[in-house]
Amino acid sequence: MSAGNVVKALQMAIKNRKTTWPLIHHSDRGLQYCSALYQEKLTSSQIKPSMTDGYDCYQNALAERINGILKQEFLLETCNTGKELECLIKESINIFNQERPHLSLNMKTPNEIHQKTEEENLPRLILLT
């Protein structure tokens, strides 16, 4: 993937966009996404860039996993407005953090673990916000 090709793909996405809501473009630190050409297109299109810290591929995997969970388990309804979607996302994140037990957390919620680590003054988990 060259920078030129990903800019073309971005232009197609912008052209077919159905909303005027602000955008954030998240990516890993692939050279094509870091290129001046691509970053200039994001800026000129008023799209805020977001990238993983350094070259930690696991950060992007975490973001992709969370996006997948939201899409496959929570965002199952069709929303008619951006406001409905915003409410559904907030509700989904609340359920994910406060009500949904996670196998990887020994069937506890992220908030339960976060509270426990806070009490023990241990490193904290990142919660969805």
Backbone hydrogen bonds in HBPLUS format (Angstrom, degrees):
<---DONOR---> <-ACCEPTOR-->    atom                        ^
c    i                          cat <-CA-CA->   ^        H-A-AA   ^      H-
h    n   atom  resd res      DA  || num        DHA   H-A  angle D-A-AA Bond
n    s   type  num  typ     dist DA aas  dist angle  dist       angle   num
A0006-VAL N   A0002-SER O   3.11 MM   4  6.48 160.0  2.15 155.1 160.0     1
A0007-VAL N   A0003-ALA O   2.96 MM   4  6.14 148.6  2.06 147.5 156.4     2
A0008-LYS N   A0004-GLY O   3.03 MM   4  6.29 153.0  2.10 142.8 149.8     3
A0009-ALA N   A0005-ASN O   3.02 MM   4  6.33 155.0  2.08 144.8 151.4     4
A0010-LEU N   A0006-VAL O   2.89 MM   4  6.08 154.2  1.96 141.9 149.2     5
A0011-GLN N   A0007-VAL O   2.83 MM   4  6.09 156.9  1.88 150.9 157.2     6
A0012-MET N   A0008-LYS O   3.00 MM   4  6.28 153.9  2.07 146.6 153.1     7
A0013-ALA N   A0009-ALA O   2.99 MM   4  6.28 157.9  2.04 147.8 153.8     8
A0014-ILE N   A0010-LEU O   2.87 MM   4  6.14 159.2  1.91 154.0 159.7     9
A0015-LYS N   A0011-GLN O   2.90 MM   4  6.07 160.8  1.94 148.2 153.7    10
A0016-ASN N   A0012-MET O   3.03 MM   4  6.23 149.0  2.13 146.8 154.3    11
A0017-ARG N   A0014-ILE O   3.22 MM   3  5.09 161.3  2.26 102.9 108.0    12
A0048-LYS N   A0023-LEU O   3.07 MM  25  6.30 161.7  2.11 150.6 144.8    13
A0025-HIS N   A0048-LYS O   2.86 MM  23  6.15 157.4  1.91 150.8 158.1    14
A0050-SER N   A0025-HIS O   2.81 MM  25  5.75 140.8  1.96 160.3 148.6    15
A0027-SER N   A0050-SER O   2.96 MM  23  6.46 143.3  2.10 148.4 158.4    16
A0033-TYR N   A0030-GLY O   2.95 MM   3  5.41 128.3  2.23 110.2 123.5    17
A0034-CYS N   A0030-GLY O   3.07 MM   4  6.35 141.3  2.23 150.7 162.4    18
A0034-CYS N   A0031-LEU O   3.20 MM   3  5.03 127.1  2.50  92.2 106.1    19
A0035-SER N   A0031-LEU O   2.97 MM   4  5.97 121.9  2.32 143.2 156.7    20
A0039-GLN N   A0035-SER O   2.98 MM   4  6.20 171.8  1.98 158.4 161.0    21
A0040-GLU N   A0036-ALA O   2.82 MM   4  5.85 154.2  1.88 148.3 155.1    22
A0041-LYS N   A0037-LEU O   3.16 MM   4  6.38 150.0  2.25 139.2 146.9    23
A0042-LEU N   A0038-TYR O   2.99 MM   4  6.34 155.8  2.05 151.3 157.9    24
A0043-THR N   A0039-GLN O   2.98 MM   4  6.20 165.6  2.00 148.8 152.5    25
A0044-SER N   A0040-GLU O   2.83 MM   4  6.02 168.1  1.84 152.5 155.9    26
A0045-SER N   A0041-LYS O   3.02 MM   4  6.01 132.9  2.24 137.4 148.9    27
A0045-SER N   A0042-LEU O   3.19 MM   3  5.15 132.1  2.44  94.4 107.5    28
A0047-ILE N   A0042-LEU O   2.82 MM   5  4.88 172.5  1.82 149.2 148.9    29
A0046-GLN N   A0043-THR O   3.01 MM   3  5.00 161.7  2.04 108.5 112.2    30
A0056-ASP N   A0053-ASP O   3.44 MM   3  6.52 177.9  2.44 152.1 152.6    31
A0059-GLN N   A0056-ASP O   3.14 MM   3  5.81 148.2  2.25 116.5 123.6    32
A0061-ALA N   A0057-CYS O   3.24 MM   4  6.51 154.4  2.31 142.6 150.1    33
A0062-LEU N   A0058-TYR O   2.96 MM   4  6.19 149.8  2.05 144.9 151.8    34
A0063-ALA N   A0059-GLN O   3.08 MM   4  6.45 161.3  2.12 151.9 156.1    35
A0064-GLU N   A0060-ASN O   2.87 MM   4  6.10 162.5  1.91 153.2 158.2    36
A0065-ARG N   A0061-ALA O   2.86 MM   4  6.00 152.1  1.94 145.3 153.2    37
A0066-ILE N   A0062-LEU O   2.98 MM   4  6.20 164.3  2.00 153.7 157.2    38
A0067-ASN N   A0063-ALA O   2.95 MM   4  6.16 162.2  1.98 149.1 154.5    39
A0068-GLY N   A0064-GLU O   2.88 MM   4  6.04 155.4  1.94 144.6 151.6    40
A0069-ILE N   A0065-ARG O   2.91 MM   4  6.20 156.9  1.96 150.7 156.5    41
A0070-LEU N   A0066-ILE O   2.98 MM   4  6.23 166.0  2.00 153.4 156.9    42
A0071-LYS N   A0067-ASN O   2.98 MM   4  6.20 162.8  2.01 150.9 155.4    43
A0072-GLN N   A0068-GLY O   2.85 MM   4  5.91 167.1  1.87 154.5 158.4    44
A0073-GLU N   A0069-ILE O   2.87 MM   4  5.51 156.1  1.93 147.2 152.4    45
A0074-PHE N   A0070-LEU O   3.15 MM   4  5.04 144.1  2.28 120.0 129.2    46
A0075-LEU N   A0070-LEU O   2.75 MM   5  5.85 171.1  1.75 171.5 171.5    47
A0076-LEU N   A0074-PHE O   2.84 MM   2  5.58 137.9  2.01 104.5  92.5    48
A0085-LEU N   A0081-THR O   3.15 MM   4  6.48 160.8  2.19 147.2 152.1    49
A0086-GLU N   A0082-GLY O   2.86 MM   4  6.08 158.1  1.91 148.4 154.6    50
A0087-CYS N   A0083-LYS O   3.00 MM   4  6.25 158.7  2.05 148.4 153.4    51
A0088-LEU N   A0084-GLU O   2.94 MM   4  6.18 158.5  1.99 149.9 156.1    52
A0089-ILE N   A0085-LEU O   2.88 MM   4  6.10 157.8  1.93 154.3 159.9    53
A0090-LYS N   A0086-GLU O   3.01 MM   4  6.23 165.1  2.03 149.4 153.4    54
A0091-GLU N   A0087-CYS O   2.92 MM   4  6.11 162.6  1.95 150.2 155.3    55
A0092-SER N   A0088-LEU O   2.89 MM   4  6.02 155.2  1.95 144.5 151.7    56
A0093-ILE N   A0089-ILE O   2.89 MM   4  6.12 161.9  1.93 155.6 159.6    57
A0094-ASN N   A0090-LYS O   3.00 MM   4  6.18 156.5  2.05 146.8 153.5    58
A0095-ILE N   A0091-GLU O   2.97 MM   4  6.25 160.9  2.01 149.4 154.2    59
A0096-PHE N   A0092-SER O   2.84 MM   4  6.05 163.0  1.86 151.1 156.4    60
A0097-ASN N   A0093-ILE O   2.93 MM   4  6.08 158.9  1.98 149.7 154.3    61
A0098-GLN N   A0094-ASN O   2.80 MM   4  5.75 158.4  1.84 152.8 159.2    62
A0099-GLU N   A0095-ILE O   2.87 MM   4  4.82 151.4  1.96 126.9 135.1    63
A0100-ARG N   A0095-ILE O   2.84 MM   5  5.85 151.8  1.91 164.9 160.0    64
A0111-ASN N   A0097-ASN O   3.02 MM  14  5.56 159.5  2.06 156.0 151.9    65
A0102-HIS N   A0108-LYS O   2.98 MM   6  5.74 158.1  2.03 136.2 138.1    66
A0105-LEU N   A0102-HIS O   2.92 MM   3  5.20 150.9  2.01 107.3 116.8    67
A0107-MET N   A0102-HIS O   2.86 MM   5  4.76 137.2  2.04 135.1 138.4    68
A0106-ASN N   A0103-LEU O   3.08 MM   3  5.19 143.3  2.22 121.1 116.9    69
A0108-LYS N   A0105-LEU O   3.17 MM   3  5.38 133.7  2.40 101.8 113.6    70
A0113-ILE N   A0109-THR O   3.13 MM   4  6.48 162.0  2.17 155.9 160.1    71
A0114-HIS N   A0110-PRO O   2.76 MM   4  5.92 158.5  1.81 150.5 157.7    72
A0115-GLN N   A0111-ASN O   2.86 MM   4  5.97 162.4  1.90 147.8 152.1    73
A0116-LYS N   A0112-GLU O   3.01 MM   4  6.18 158.2  2.06 143.0 149.3    74
A0117-THR N   A0113-ILE O   2.87 MM   4  6.10 165.0  1.90 155.9 159.1    75
A0118-GLU N   A0114-HIS O   2.92 MM   4  6.06 148.9  2.01 144.6 153.8    76
A0119-GLU N   A0115-GLN O   2.96 MM   4  6.19 155.9  2.02 148.0 154.1    77
A0120-GLU N   A0116-LYS O   2.95 MM   4  6.20 146.9  2.06 143.5 153.3    78
A0121-ASN N   A0117-THR O   2.76 MM   4  5.66 104.2  2.34 131.1 148.7    79
A0122-LEU N   A0117-THR O   2.76 MM   5  4.82 161.7  1.79 143.4 147.9    80
A0121-ASN N   A0118-GLU O   3.16 MM   3  4.83 150.3  2.25  92.6 101.5    81
